Amino acid sequence: MSEKDTPNFRLRLWKLFLSTLYLSAFTFGGGYVIVTLMKKKFVDEYHWIEEDEMLDLVAIAQSSPGAIAVNGAIVVGYKLAGIPGTLVAILGTILPPFVIISVISICYNVFRSNFFVAQMLSGMQSGVGAVIASVTYDMGAPIVKEKDPMSLVILLGAFLAACILEINVIYIVIVCGLLGVARTLLAKRRTGK
């Protein structure tokens, strides 16, 4: 009997599906919001992934083309249960927006001019800003706590490049990725591996 045939594996797939479905259904504000909720669910609550590993998975999801929520579900699903986990996580992530957008498209004319819907969406923008600030803090705090000067320089440089100099994020991700590769290669060379 392979691991995929065990009840424990099927239970993990079911929990993965329900978790991604729940997160996708009740997360407003895009992929960056869902990242912190995935961390809370899979790292803090289920203890399926280590925090450092989650940051690596988020970095992979961010640097891949496509929506970060789906990319995050792909890498987390694959890490937890291989290809079946990937498929289950994708389904759980895309199902709620698909249903919601389908319903909204049918009732678009009613929603478009509704005062209460417009006010609700306006209020949600404030909440989304707060959640994105929380994600930024949660992801940046471990880097600051490490007190690695190079990591801090890269963090500040990326922030300045994006917010002050308004450099395209694609270039920032590419440069940070190259810096990460160079640092890893230098560290391996120093340890002789």
PyRosetta script that sets phi, psi and omega in degrees:
from pyrosetta import init, pose_from_sequence

init()
pose = pose_from_sequence("MSEKDTPNFRLRLWKLFLSTLYLSAFTFGGGYVIVTLMKKKFVDEYHWIEEDEMLDLVAIAQSSPGAIAVNGAIVVGYKLAGIPGTLVAILGTILPPFVIISVISICYNVFRSNFFVAQMLSGMQSGVGAVIASVTYDMGAPIVKEKDPMSLVILLGAFLAACILEINVIYIVIVCGLLGVARTLLAKRRTGK")
pose.set_psi(1, 125.3)
pose.set_omega(1, 179.0)
pose.set_phi(2, -81.3)
pose.set_psi(2, 166.7)
pose.set_omega(2, -178.9)
pose.set_phi(3, -60.1)
pose.set_psi(3, -33.2)
pose.set_omega(3, -177.4)
pose.set_phi(4, -68.2)
pose.set_psi(4, -18.0)
pose.set_omega(4, 179.5)
pose.set_phi(5, -91.0)
pose.set_psi(5, -4.0)
pose.set_omega(5, -176.3)
pose.set_phi(6, -80.8)
pose.set_psi(6, 150.2)
pose.set_omega(6, 176.8)
pose.set_phi(7, -61.5)
pose.set_psi(7, -32.6)
pose.set_omega(7, 179.6)
pose.set_phi(8, -63.1)
pose.set_psi(8, -41.2)
pose.set_omega(8, 179.1)
pose.set_phi(9, -65.9)
pose.set_psi(9, -43.7)
pose.set_omega(9, 179.0)
pose.set_phi(10, -64.7)
pose.set_psi(10, -37.4)
pose.set_omega(10, 177.1)
pose.set_phi(11, -64.3)
pose.set_psi(11, -41.3)
pose.set_omega(11, 178.2)
pose.set_phi(12, -62.8)
pose.set_psi(12, -41.6)
pose.set_omega(12, 177.4)
pose.set_phi(13, -62.4)
pose.set_psi(13, -42.2)
pose.set_omega(13, 179.8)
pose.set_phi(14, -64.2)
pose.set_psi(14, -44.4)
pose.set_omega(14, 178.2)
pose.set_phi(15, -64.8)
pose.set_psi(15, -37.6)
pose.set_omega(15, 177.6)
pose.set_phi(16, -63.7)
pose.set_psi(16, -44.5)
pose.set_omega(16, 178.4)
pose.set_phi(17, -61.9)
pose.set_psi(17, -50.2)
pose.set_omega(17, -179.1)
pose.set_phi(18, -62.7)
pose.set_psi(18, -38.9)
pose.set_omega(18, 179.9)
pose.set_phi(19, -64.7)
pose.set_psi(19, -48.2)
pose.set_omega(19, -179.6)
pose.set_phi(20, -68.6)
pose.set_psi(20, -34.7)
pose.set_omega(20, 176.4)
pose.set_phi(21, -63.3)
pose.set_psi(21, -47.5)
pose.set_omega(21, 179.8)
pose.set_phi(22, -62.4)
pose.set_psi(22, -48.4)
pose.set_omega(22, -178.5)
pose.set_phi(23, -61.3)
pose.set_psi(23, -42.2)
pose.set_omega(23, -179.0)
pose.set_phi(24, -70.1)
pose.set_psi(24, -35.9)
pose.set_omega(24, -177.3)
pose.set_phi(25, -72.3)
pose.set_psi(25, -32.4)
pose.set_omega(25, -173.5)
pose.set_phi(26, -115.1)
pose.set_psi(26, 21.2)
pose.set_omega(26, 178.3)
pose.set_phi(27, -111.2)
pose.set_psi(27, 121.0)
pose.set_omega(27, 176.8)
pose.set_phi(28, -113.8)
pose.set_psi(28, 137.9)
pose.set_omega(28, 176.1)
pose.set_phi(29, 117.9)
pose.set_psi(29, 2.3)
pose.set_omega(29, 174.4)
pose.set_phi(30, 97.3)
pose.set_psi(30, -171.3)
pose.set_omega(30, -171.7)
pose.set_phi(31, -64.9)
pose.set_psi(31, -36.0)
pose.set_omega(31, -177.1)
pose.set_phi(32, -65.4)
pose.set_psi(32, -28.3)
pose.set_omega(32, 177.6)
pose.set_phi(33, -71.8)
pose.set_psi(33, -41.1)
pose.set_omega(33, -176.8)
pose.set_phi(34, -69.1)
pose.set_psi(34, -26.3)
pose.set_omega(34, -178.6)
pose.set_phi(35, -61.4)
pose.set_psi(35, -47.1)
pose.set_omega(35, -179.2)
pose.set_phi(36, -66.9)
pose.set_psi(36, -33.8)
pose.set_omega(36, 178.2)
pose.set_phi(37, -71.5)
pose.set_psi(37, -35.4)
pose.set_omega(37, 174.4)
pose.set_phi(38, -62.6)
pose.set_psi(38, -41.1)
pose.set_omega(38, 178.4)
pose.set_phi(39, -60.8)
pose.set_psi(39, -46.1)
pose.set_omega(39, -179.7)
pose.set_phi(40, -62.7)
pose.set_psi(40, -39.0)
pose.set_omega(40, -176.7)
pose.set_phi(41, -75.3)
pose.set_psi(41, -51.9)
pose.set_omega(41, -170.7)
pose.set_phi(42, -87.6)
pose.set_psi(42, -26.1)
pose.set_omega(42, 179.5)
pose.set_phi(43, -95.8)
pose.set_psi(43, -55.2)
pose.set_omega(43, -172.9)
pose.set_phi(44, -78.4)
pose.set_psi(44, -42.6)
pose.set_omega(44, -174.9)
pose.set_phi(45, -87.1)
pose.set_psi(45, -53.6)
pose.set_omega(45, -175.8)
pose.set_phi(46, -87.9)
pose.set_psi(46, -20.5)
pose.set_omega(46, -177.6)
pose.set_phi(47, 57.1)
pose.set_psi(47, 36.8)
pose.set_omega(47, 178.9)
pose.set_phi(48, -84.4)
pose.set_psi(48, -25.9)
pose.set_omega(48, -175.9)
pose.set_phi(49, -133.6)
pose.set_psi(49, 143.3)
pose.set_omega(49, 174.5)
pose.set_phi(50, -76.7)
pose.set_psi(50, 155.2)
pose.set_omega(50, -176.7)
pose.set_phi(51, -62.0)
pose.set_psi(51, -44.4)
pose.set_omega(51, 179.2)
pose.set_phi(52, -61.7)
pose.set_psi(52, -39.8)
pose.set_omega(52, 179.3)
pose.set_phi(53, -66.1)
pose.set_psi(53, -37.4)
pose.set_omega(53, 178.1)
pose.set_phi(54, -63.4)
pose.set_psi(54, -40.5)
pose.set_omega(54, 177.8)
pose.set_phi(55, -62.5)
pose.set_psi(55, -39.2)
pose.set_omega(55, 177.2)
pose.set_phi(56, -64.4)
pose.set_psi(56, -42.7)
pose.set_omega(56, 179.3)
pose.set_phi(57, -64.3)
pose.set_psi(57, -38.4)
pose.set_omega(57, 177.8)
pose.set_phi(58, -65.7)
pose.set_psi(58, -40.3)
pose.set_omega(58, 178.0)
pose.set_phi(59, -61.5)
pose.set_psi(59, -41.5)
pose.set_omega(59, 177.3)
pose.set_phi(60, -64.1)
pose.set_psi(60, -44.1)
pose.set_omega(60, -179.0)
pose.set_phi(61, -63.6)
pose.set_psi(61, -39.6)
pose.set_omega(61, -179.5)
pose.set_phi(62, -67.5)
pose.set_psi(62, -37.5)
pose.set_omega(62, -174.8)
pose.set_phi(63, -84.8)
pose.set_psi(63, -5.8)
pose.set_omega(63, 178.3)
pose.set_phi(64, -90.1)
pose.set_psi(64, 148.5)
pose.set_omega(64, 177.8)
pose.set_phi(65, -68.6)
pose.set_psi(65, 146.3)
pose.set_omega(65, 178.4)
pose.set_phi(66, 113.7)
pose.set_psi(66, -178.9)
pose.set_omega(66, -178.2)
pose.set_phi(67, -70.5)
pose.set_psi(67, 134.0)
pose.set_omega(67, -176.2)
pose.set_phi(68, -65.5)
pose.set_psi(68, -31.1)
pose.set_omega(68, 179.3)
pose.set_phi(69, -64.5)
pose.set_psi(69, -43.7)
pose.set_omega(69, 179.4)
pose.set_phi(70, -70.5)
pose.set_psi(70, -43.8)
pose.set_omega(70, 178.4)
pose.set_phi(71, -60.5)
pose.set_psi(71, -41.0)
pose.set_omega(71, 177.2)
pose.set_phi(72, -62.4)
pose.set_psi(72, -42.1)
pose.set_omega(72, 178.0)
pose.set_phi(73, -63.8)
pose.set_psi(73, -37.7)
pose.set_omega(73, -180.0)
pose.set_phi(74, -63.2)
pose.set_psi(74, -51.2)
pose.set_omega(74, -175.6)
pose.set_phi(75, -69.5)
pose.set_psi(75, -37.6)
pose.set_omega(75, 178.3)
pose.set_phi(76, -68.5)
pose.set_psi(76, -45.1)
pose.set_omega(76, 179.0)
pose.set_phi(77, -60.6)
pose.set_psi(77, -42.0)
pose.set_omega(77, 179.5)
pose.set_phi(78, -67.2)
pose.set_psi(78, -40.1)
pose.set_omega(78, 179.1)
pose.set_phi(79, -62.4)
pose.set_psi(79, -39.8)
pose.set_omega(79, -174.5)
pose.set_phi(80, -83.0)
pose.set_psi(80, -34.3)
pose.set_omega(80, -172.8)
pose.set_phi(81, -150.4)
pose.set_psi(81, 23.5)
pose.set_omega(81, 177.1)
pose.set_phi(82, 65.6)
pose.set_psi(82, -147.9)
pose.set_omega(82, -177.6)
pose.set_phi(83, -62.3)
pose.set_psi(83, -43.5)
pose.set_omega(83, 177.2)
pose.set_phi(84, -59.4)
pose.set_psi(84, -39.1)
pose.set_omega(84, 177.9)
pose.set_phi(85, -64.5)
pose.set_psi(85, -38.3)
pose.set_omega(85, 177.5)
pose.set_phi(86, -62.3)
pose.set_psi(86, -48.1)
pose.set_omega(86, -178.4)
pose.set_phi(87, -63.9)
pose.set_psi(87, -42.5)
pose.set_omega(87, 179.3)
pose.set_phi(88, -64.9)
pose.set_psi(88, -43.5)
pose.set_omega(88, -179.3)
pose.set_phi(89, -66.4)
pose.set_psi(89, -39.4)
pose.set_omega(89, 177.5)
pose.set_phi(90, -63.4)
pose.set_psi(90, -46.6)
pose.set_omega(90, 179.7)
pose.set_phi(91, -59.5)
pose.set_psi(91, -46.0)
pose.set_omega(91, 179.3)
pose.set_phi(92, -63.7)
pose.set_psi(92, -31.1)
pose.set_omega(92, -177.8)
pose.set_phi(93, -80.9)
pose.set_psi(93, -38.4)
pose.set_omega(93, -174.9)
pose.set_phi(94, -89.6)
pose.set_psi(94, -18.1)
pose.set_omega(94, -177.6)
pose.set_phi(95, -61.8)
pose.set_psi(95, -51.7)
pose.set_omega(95, -178.8)
pose.set_phi(96, -60.8)
pose.set_psi(96, -47.6)
pose.set_omega(96, 178.2)
pose.set_phi(97, -62.4)
pose.set_psi(97, -35.9)
pose.set_omega(97, 178.6)
pose.set_phi(98, -60.2)
pose.set_psi(98, -47.7)
pose.set_omega(98, -179.6)
pose.set_phi(99, -66.1)
pose.set_psi(99, -45.2)
pose.set_omega(99, -178.0)
pose.set_phi(100, -62.6)
pose.set_psi(100, -46.3)
pose.set_omega(100, -179.5)
pose.set_phi(101, -65.6)
pose.set_psi(101, -36.3)
pose.set_omega(101, 177.8)
pose.set_phi(102, -62.9)
pose.set_psi(102, -44.3)
pose.set_omega(102, 179.0)
pose.set_phi(103, -66.4)
pose.set_psi(103, -43.6)
pose.set_omega(103, -179.6)
pose.set_phi(104, -63.5)
pose.set_psi(104, -39.1)
pose.set_omega(104, -178.9)
pose.set_phi(105, -64.3)
pose.set_psi(105, -32.6)
pose.set_omega(105, 177.7)
pose.set_phi(106, -69.6)
pose.set_psi(106, -38.9)
pose.set_omega(106, -175.7)
pose.set_phi(107, -105.2)
pose.set_psi(107, 24.8)
pose.set_omega(107, -171.8)
pose.set_phi(108, -57.4)
pose.set_psi(108, -45.5)
pose.set_omega(108, -176.5)
pose.set_phi(109, -62.3)
pose.set_psi(109, -34.7)
pose.set_omega(109, 178.8)
pose.set_phi(110, -71.3)
pose.set_psi(110, -44.7)
pose.set_omega(110, -178.5)
pose.set_phi(111, -68.2)
pose.set_psi(111, -35.1)
pose.set_omega(111, -173.1)
pose.set_phi(112, -59.4)
pose.set_psi(112, -40.2)
pose.set_omega(112, -174.9)
pose.set_phi(113, -104.7)
pose.set_psi(113, 5.1)
pose.set_omega(113, -178.4)
pose.set_phi(114, -75.9)
pose.set_psi(114, 121.6)
pose.set_omega(114, -177.8)
pose.set_phi(115, -61.2)
pose.set_psi(115, -43.2)
pose.set_omega(115, -176.7)
pose.set_phi(116, -67.2)
pose.set_psi(116, -39.1)
pose.set_omega(116, 177.4)
pose.set_phi(117, -64.4)
pose.set_psi(117, -43.1)
pose.set_omega(117, 178.8)
pose.set_phi(118, -61.5)
pose.set_psi(118, -41.6)
pose.set_omega(118, 179.5)
pose.set_phi(119, -68.5)
pose.set_psi(119, -38.0)
pose.set_omega(119, 178.4)
pose.set_phi(120, -62.8)
pose.set_psi(120, -45.4)
pose.set_omega(120, 179.5)
pose.set_phi(121, -65.1)
pose.set_psi(121, -36.4)
pose.set_omega(121, 177.2)
pose.set_phi(122, -64.7)
pose.set_psi(122, -42.2)
pose.set_omega(122, 177.5)
pose.set_phi(123, -66.9)
pose.set_psi(123, -33.8)
pose.set_omega(123, 179.9)
pose.set_phi(124, -67.1)
pose.set_psi(124, -28.0)
pose.set_omega(124, 178.6)
pose.set_phi(125, -60.8)
pose.set_psi(125, -38.2)
pose.set_omega(125, 178.5)
pose.set_phi(126, -65.7)
pose.set_psi(126, -43.9)
pose.set_omega(126, 178.7)
pose.set_phi(127, -63.7)
pose.set_psi(127, -39.1)
pose.set_omega(127, 178.8)
pose.set_phi(128, -63.2)
pose.set_psi(128, -41.5)
pose.set_omega(128, 177.2)
pose.set_phi(129, -59.1)
pose.set_psi(129, -41.9)
pose.set_omega(129, 179.1)
pose.set_phi(130, -66.5)
pose.set_psi(130, -40.7)
pose.set_omega(130, 179.8)
pose.set_phi(131, -66.5)
pose.set_psi(131, -40.3)
pose.set_omega(131, 178.0)
pose.set_phi(132, -64.6)
pose.set_psi(132, -39.1)
pose.set_omega(132, 175.5)
pose.set_phi(133, -62.4)
pose.set_psi(133, -39.2)
pose.set_omega(133, 177.9)
pose.set_phi(134, -64.6)
pose.set_psi(134, -41.6)
pose.set_omega(134, 177.5)
pose.set_phi(135, -61.9)
pose.set_psi(135, -44.4)
pose.set_omega(135, 179.4)
pose.set_phi(136, -60.3)
pose.set_psi(136, -43.7)
pose.set_omega(136, 179.0)
pose.set_phi(137, -65.2)
pose.set_psi(137, -46.1)
pose.set_omega(137, -179.1)
pose.set_phi(138, -61.3)
pose.set_psi(138, -38.2)
pose.set_omega(138, -178.3)
pose.set_phi(139, -81.5)
pose.set_psi(139, -29.4)
pose.set_omega(139, -177.9)
pose.set_phi(140, -86.1)
pose.set_psi(140, -26.9)
pose.set_omega(140, -176.9)
pose.set_phi(141, -58.8)
pose.set_psi(141, -44.7)
pose.set_omega(141, 178.9)
pose.set_phi(142, -61.6)
pose.set_psi(142, -33.7)
pose.set_omega(142, 178.9)
pose.set_phi(143, -66.6)
pose.set_psi(143, -42.2)
pose.set_omega(143, 179.3)
pose.set_phi(144, -68.1)
pose.set_psi(144, -38.1)
pose.set_omega(144, 180.0)
pose.set_phi(145, -66.4)
pose.set_psi(145, -30.1)
pose.set_omega(145, 177.8)
pose.set_phi(146, -64.7)
pose.set_psi(146, -27.1)
pose.set_omega(146, -178.6)
pose.set_phi(147, 57.9)
pose.set_psi(147, 33.3)
pose.set_omega(147, 174.2)
pose.set_phi(148, -84.3)
pose.set_psi(148, 113.4)
pose.set_omega(148, -174.9)
pose.set_phi(149, -57.5)
pose.set_psi(149, -39.9)
pose.set_omega(149, -178.4)
pose.set_phi(150, -65.8)
pose.set_psi(150, -40.5)
pose.set_omega(150, 177.7)
pose.set_phi(151, -63.0)
pose.set_psi(151, -40.1)
pose.set_omega(151, 178.7)
pose.set_phi(152, -66.1)
pose.set_psi(152, -39.3)
pose.set_omega(152, 178.5)
pose.set_phi(153, -64.4)
pose.set_psi(153, -42.9)
pose.set_omega(153, 178.7)
pose.set_phi(154, -64.3)
pose.set_psi(154, -43.1)
pose.set_omega(154, 178.8)
pose.set_phi(155, -59.7)
pose.set_psi(155, -50.7)
pose.set_omega(155, -179.2)
pose.set_phi(156, -66.8)
pose.set_psi(156, -39.4)
pose.set_omega(156, 178.7)
pose.set_phi(157, -62.7)
pose.set_psi(157, -42.1)
pose.set_omega(157, 178.5)
pose.set_phi(158, -65.0)
pose.set_psi(158, -40.5)
pose.set_omega(158, 178.3)
pose.set_phi(159, -63.1)
pose.set_psi(159, -48.3)
pose.set_omega(159, -179.7)
pose.set_phi(160, -63.2)
pose.set_psi(160, -42.4)
pose.set_omega(160, -179.8)
pose.set_phi(161, -62.4)
pose.set_psi(161, -40.4)
pose.set_omega(161, -177.5)
pose.set_phi(162, -78.4)
pose.set_psi(162, -47.6)
pose.set_omega(162, -170.8)
pose.set_phi(163, -88.9)
pose.set_psi(163, -36.7)
pose.set_omega(163, -175.7)
pose.set_phi(164, -94.9)
pose.set_psi(164, -51.7)
pose.set_omega(164, -176.7)
pose.set_phi(165, -84.3)
pose.set_psi(165, -11.4)
pose.set_omega(165, 178.2)
pose.set_phi(166, 54.4)
pose.set_psi(166, 42.6)
pose.set_omega(166, 175.5)
pose.set_phi(167, -77.6)
pose.set_psi(167, 142.7)
pose.set_omega(167, -179.1)
pose.set_phi(168, -56.9)
pose.set_psi(168, 134.6)
pose.set_omega(168, -176.0)
pose.set_phi(169, -60.8)
pose.set_psi(169, -30.1)
pose.set_omega(169, 179.3)
pose.set_phi(170, -59.0)
pose.set_psi(170, -44.4)
pose.set_omega(170, -179.6)
pose.set_phi(171, -66.5)
pose.set_psi(171, -37.1)
pose.set_omega(171, 179.3)
pose.set_phi(172, -65.0)
pose.set_psi(172, -43.7)
pose.set_omega(172, 179.2)
pose.set_phi(173, -63.3)
pose.set_psi(173, -42.7)
pose.set_omega(173, -180.0)
pose.set_phi(174, -63.1)
pose.set_psi(174, -47.0)
pose.set_omega(174, -179.4)
pose.set_phi(175, -64.1)
pose.set_psi(175, -43.7)
pose.set_omega(175, 179.0)
pose.set_phi(176, -64.5)
pose.set_psi(176, -38.1)
pose.set_omega(176, 176.5)
pose.set_phi(177, -62.9)
pose.set_psi(177, -43.9)
pose.set_omega(177, 178.0)
pose.set_phi(178, -64.2)
pose.set_psi(178, -39.7)
pose.set_omega(178, 176.5)
pose.set_phi(179, -63.2)
pose.set_psi(179, -40.3)
pose.set_omega(179, 177.7)
pose.set_phi(180, -63.5)
pose.set_psi(180, -42.4)
pose.set_omega(180, 177.4)
pose.set_phi(181, -63.0)
pose.set_psi(181, -45.3)
pose.set_omega(181, 179.9)
pose.set_phi(182, -61.8)
pose.set_psi(182, -42.9)
pose.set_omega(182, 179.2)
pose.set_phi(183, -63.6)
pose.set_psi(183, -40.6)
pose.set_omega(183, 179.5)
pose.set_phi(184, -65.0)
pose.set_psi(184, -44.7)
pose.set_omega(184, 179.3)
pose.set_phi(185, -63.3)
pose.set_psi(185, -40.8)
pose.set_omega(185, 177.8)
pose.set_phi(186, -64.9)
pose.set_psi(186, -40.5)
pose.set_omega(186, 179.4)
pose.set_phi(187, -65.4)
pose.set_psi(187, -40.4)
pose.set_omega(187, 177.9)
pose.set_phi(188, -66.4)
pose.set_psi(188, -38.3)
pose.set_omega(188, 179.4)
pose.set_phi(189, -64.6)
pose.set_psi(189, -39.2)
pose.set_omega(189, -179.2)
pose.set_phi(190, -66.9)
pose.set_psi(190, -38.5)
pose.set_omega(190, -179.2)
pose.set_phi(191, -84.4)
pose.set_psi(191, -8.7)
pose.set_omega(191, 176.9)
pose.set_phi(192, 80.7)
pose.set_psi(192, 19.1)
pose.set_omega(192, -179.5)
pose.set_phi(193, -92.2)
pose.dump_pdb("model.pdb")
